């Protein structure tokens, strides 16, 4: 039996821009405290002795909340999202399980190439790119100049991308019409 109070609810500010995702339990508490209003509800009900409520799918805050800035951490999945699931060497788009993350300057060459005080860290946004398994294997620990390759785009720290939501999840929960601003839809695994 599924716990409807643990289901995800999209949170909007007063401008109807997505700013967060919370649990149905939190959403119901905000509605009861008059902090938020329900925008879209599911057929599921939550009952107490004196109250019966539909479980919300989308809520909007009653007072304005700024659009939050998300400082993304350097991780494999964030590198793949930044590069739009596309190999930076061959330029082909792949499903997430078929992708790896490659160091542009390999660890074995790092100190020789960058010197004693490198401009950035070995595992930084500027040295990591998405690669398909084939390209990563061919490149191995060589530099791009040695094999005559060029990056399809220069790696950089991503700008504020807002919420990252799987497209399939947004469609199944009925969030799509509110995912136009401050939301990046990605293909699920």
N, C-alpha and C positions, 0 to 999 in steps of 0.2 A: 504494500500500500504506500503510495507516495505522500510525502508531507507537503501539502499545499502552502504551508507557511514558509517553506524554504525556497519556493520558486522565485525566479528573478523578476524584478519590477524596474522598468525604465523610469528615471526621475528627470523631469523637465523643470527649467526655471520658468518665470512668469512670461518670458518671451517664447515659450514652447521650444526651447533648444535643449537637447539632451545634455545633462551634466553629470549623471551618475547612474549606477545600477545598485539596487538594494534588494533585500529579501522582502517577501510579501509581509512577513511579521513586522518589519520596520515600517513598511509603507502603511499598514493598517494603523499602527501606533501614531504615525504622523497625521493620518486622516482624523483619527479620534481626538488628537490634540489640536486640531484645526490649523496645523502647519501646512498641510497639503490637501489637494482635492483630487478625487479619482477622475481620470480622463477616459480610461478604457478598463473594463472589468471582464473577468472570465465568468464562466457559468458556475464555478466552484463556490461554495458557501462556507463561511466560518460562522459558527453559532456560539453564543454564550447564553446565560440565563435570560438576559433582557434584550439581547441584540443579535441580529442576523445581518451579515455583510457579505457582499460578493468580494472575492479575492481580486485585488487590483492587478492589472497588467502594466498600466502606465499611470503615474501620478504627476501633478504639477505643484510646485511650491507656491504658496500664497504670496510670499514676499520674494523680491528679486534676489537671485544668487548669481554672482559673476561666473562666467565660464571658466572652470579651473584649468590651470596649466599643468600638463602631465609631463614630468621629467622622466623620460624613459630610461631604463637601465640597459646597459649593454648586455644582451643575451642572444642566444641563437635564434629564438623565435622573433625577437625584435629586429635583428639583422635581416631575417627573411622577409618580414613585413615591410621594412624600409625599402628593400630591393624589389618589392612587389612579386615575390616568389619567382624571380627571374635570375637565371645564371648570369653573373656579371662578365663572364668570359665568352660564352657562345650566344647569349641573348635570348635563349629559349625559356619559356615559362613552364614550370614543373609543379606537380603537387608537393606539398610540404614534406612527406616522407622520403621523397627522392632527392632532397636538397641537403647540402652540408654547408658549413661556414668555413671559409678559407682565409688564411693570413696572407695578405698581399706580399709583405716582407716576411719570409719564414723565420721561425725562432732561431734556426741554425745560422742565419745570416744577419739577425737583428742588430747585434752590437757593432759588427763591421760596417754595416750600411748607415746606421743612425748615429754612431759615435757614443761618447760617454754620456752626453746629455741629450737624449732624444726629444724631439718636439712633442711627442705624444706617446702614450703607453702602447705596449705590444698588443694587448687585447682591447683596443679602443675602436670607436666608430670608424676611424680613418684607416685602420689596418685590417679590418674584417669585411669580407664581402660574401654574398651568397654564391655558391657554386654547385653545379650538378655533380654527381659522383664521378662521371667520366672526366670532366674538365679538372676536377680536384686531383684525381689520380694522375692525369697526364702532367699537370703542373708540378706536383710533388713539392720538393723544397727549392725549386728554381725561381729565379726572378722573372718577371714578365718580359724584360728585354732579352733574356737568354733564349726564350722560346718564340720571340716575335709576336707576342700577344699584346692586346691593349684592353683596358677595362671599358665596358660599354658605357658606364657613367662613373664619375668620381665619387668614392664613398665619403659621406659626410654625416654629421649628427642630424637626426631627423628634427624637423620643426615640430611645434606643438600640433599633434595629430588628433587630439581629443580622445574620445572613447574608441577602443578597438573591439568590435563585435563581429562574431561569425555571421555571415549573411543568412545561413540556414536557421540559426537561432533567432535572428531578428524577424525573419519571415514567419516562423512557427509561432512566435509570441505576438505577432501583429504590431511590431514596432517600426516597420519600414517607412511609413509616412513621416516619422520623426527622426529618421536617420540621415537626413540630408545635410545638416549642419553639425559640426563638431563631432562627427562619427566617421570612423573608417571601417568600412565593411570588408571583411577578409573571407576567403574560402576556407571552410573548416577542413580539418585533417581527415 
